[in-house]
Amino acid sequence: MEEIYSEAPKTCRIAKARPETISFLLAFSKSYQVATYKNLKFERTLN
């Protein structure tokens, strides 16, 4: 047990996104809708 927990945890580096990626994700999230009908879920993307 001592051998497992004696190491220092490895640090994570933060990924950076380009502005094009952010704008694409925001546009997609605005057009994405989930409709529920009689316990069924339908996912759709409005163009």
C-alpha positions as CSV (number, residue, x, y, z in Angstrom):
1,M,0.0,0.0,0.0
2,E,2.8,2.4,0.9
3,E,4.4,1.9,-2.6
4,I,1.1,2.8,-4.4
5,Y,0.4,6.1,-2.6
6,S,3.9,7.4,-2.0
7,E,4.2,8.9,-5.5
8,A,3.1,12.5,-6.1
9,P,0.0,12.8,-8.3
10,K,0.8,13.8,-11.9
11,T,-0.5,17.2,-12.9
12,C,-2.9,17.7,-15.8
13,R,-2.4,20.4,-18.3
14,I,-5.4,22.4,-19.5
15,A,-6.3,22.1,-23.1
16,K,-6.9,25.4,-25.0
17,A,-9.6,25.6,-27.7
18,R,-9.5,27.8,-30.7
19,P,-12.2,30.5,-31.2
20,E,-13.6,28.5,-34.2
21,T,-14.2,25.5,-32.0
22,I,-15.9,27.5,-29.3
23,S,-18.2,29.2,-31.8
24,F,-19.1,25.9,-33.4
25,L,-20.0,24.3,-30.1
26,L,-22.1,27.3,-29.1
27,A,-24.0,27.3,-32.4
28,F,-24.6,23.5,-32.1
29,S,-25.9,23.8,-28.6
30,K,-28.3,26.5,-29.6
31,S,-29.7,24.4,-32.5
32,Y,-29.8,21.1,-30.5
33,Q,-33.2,20.0,-29.1
34,V,-34.5,17.0,-27.3
35,A,-38.2,16.2,-27.6
36,T,-40.0,13.7,-25.4
37,Y,-43.1,11.8,-26.5
38,K,-44.6,8.9,-24.6
39,N,-41.4,8.0,-22.8
40,L,-39.4,8.3,-26.0
41,K,-36.7,10.8,-26.5
42,F,-35.9,12.3,-29.9
43,E,-32.8,14.3,-30.5
44,R,-32.7,16.8,-33.4
45,T,-30.6,19.5,-34.7
46,L,-32.3,22.5,-36.3
47,N,-30.6,24.0,-39.3
